[in-house]
Amino acid sequence: MHASVIKTLKSDNPAITAESVAIWASEQIAPLISDNRSDQVIGIYLATGDIGAKISITFWADALESGLAFANPAAFPGTLASSCATKIAEKLCITGPNYTLVGGGEASQQIIQHAMYDINGQQVDSALIIGIDITPYPALGFMMLGRDEGVGLLTSDKIRPCTAQTLASIAVWTLIDQLSE
Amino acid sequence: MSKNRGDNSVVVTGLGAITPLGHSVDELWDALLEGQCATQHWPDLEAGGFRIAHACRVRNFTTPDTKRGQMLAIASAREAMTQAALSNHHRVGIYIGSTMGESAAFEQAAEGALFELSQSTIQVFPKAIQQDLDLQGPTIAYGCACAAGNYAIGSAAQAIRSGEIDYAIAGGVEPFSKIAMLGFSRSRAMTSDYCRPFDAERSGMQLGEGAAMLILESEATALKRGVTPLAKIGPLGLTCDAYHPTAPRPDGSGMAAAMAQALATANLAPEMVDWVCAHGSGTRASDAAETLALQNTFPHRPAITALKGALGHALGASTAIQAVVAIQSLQKGLIPATINFRTSDSESALDIATKARQMTSLKRLISCGYAFGGINSALIMEVI
């Protein structure tokens, strides 16, 4: 199994909707997705602590302020925890499994495990693993896993040799470390 | 792609459900066979300014608003654990799907109440079950919208096949949500009539709530414990339309691909599926796409039931409730009707079950669930 890239980012823009976060994330991730992938099945595996929840509060507060009859229907899909993963799929045309796990650090670890199951089980050719939170600022970590020769982990600043057994823990550590800054 | 989901037999040994048609699996099953519909007018919704005040809510189940989902999840998990004769001496993973979490907590936070995020998001549901039943093992929260129950059940089965865990509580829960009530209503997805899945005059969905849980373990473990397996969990097919935030691909190709993936993983021909427990939300677009997907995938016209006419749409719990009903059907050789269905679309060739139907030859079914954002899921279940 091979992790081709891992990258972490923060947005400077605190004014967000679920859609704007997903679009921002998609723009960051897009270079990672090969154009030549028509025969590839890619899955999205996203872990989050607060996608959906924060938007739900905003949606309801806005509705109370403006009146229920004037609530913005376009904002409603963002109340779902899955809204970011599905929007990224739409932006990047990724039609494989679309997972969203909700939780803290354990969700990041579990989502990588899900991706590894699906790669090892040949359900997908590669897995786009994403960690994303929106509080207080949108923060994003992502990497691709695929069935390649050799094992390695490329981070934004260094390359570390690793074994398949340690891949998940290193990746999780990096994601959590960066997201919690 | 090939095919590792489904190599080892994972069986169901316990069921639990709390729905608008009863507080147990037996009450739900009896009500479905009687053709009951849980739709009811709710004065509190009308007084609250909702344009539509009909919904399917769990009656006579009083809880603190911000704990309702947790209490629903716990009630159904307790029932399932009792049937499976599992105790807290066993290491049990808990896999739960939902769409939002404790929606009432978000509503109260928007009104200025104190709010603890980690006590209100979806992760709180498996942790509440774990704490209530004093269990040890992993807890995983699936936020895969209206397909979340299938995701949870399929992933739990995968974890058992891989040997990661020996037992799992897997299912879905959704407390009634005013946010969802408003959102679907403002999206013009909600009917002011009854929910009529696949009917020519269908006009939308109706919101529900509830929880349903399955106990999963390997067949070998179940036999060793001396408990009776109820059904086998087969492969789960998963795809994403990658098309639109709320609308499905009109040709149903994403839905059909999920069904085809499940069949391919199980090495099954389509005609080996006897019954489809369909998503059948009652909306124009989703039912039209699902009709095409079913017709293209299953030309032999298996019987089809959609439960949302009776129960409303319990969002993240809906596929788990379907799984419970499906396993009851496998056990009893009997399928429930699609409540409120009256007339087929002119272009539809589906065999909609309009009455409860004896199916003594029922061996295998597929249970489908789709969600906003184009998430598609199809789970195969079989007799032992």
Interface residues (C-beta under 8 A of the other chain):
Chain A: E19 V41 G43 I44 T48 G49 D50 I51 G52 A53 S56 I57 T58 F59 W60 A61 A63 L64 G67 L68 A69 A71 N72 P73 F76 P77 T79 L80 A81 S82 S83 A85 T86 K87 A89 E90 L92 C93 I94 T95 G96 P97 N98 Y99 T100 L101 V102 G103 G104 E106 A107 Q110 H114 Y117 N120 G121 Q122 Q123 V124 D125 T135
Chain B: M1 S2 K3 N4 R5 G48 G49 F50 R51 S98 T99 M100 G101 S103 F106 E107 A109 A110 E111 F115 L117 S118 S120 T121 I122 Q123 P138 T139 I140 A141 Y142 G143 C144 A145 A148 Y151 S155 Q158 S162 K178 I179 A180 L182 G183 F184 R186 S187 R188 L238 T239 C240 D241 A242 Y243 H244 P245 T246 G254 A257 T265 A371 F372 G373 G374 I375
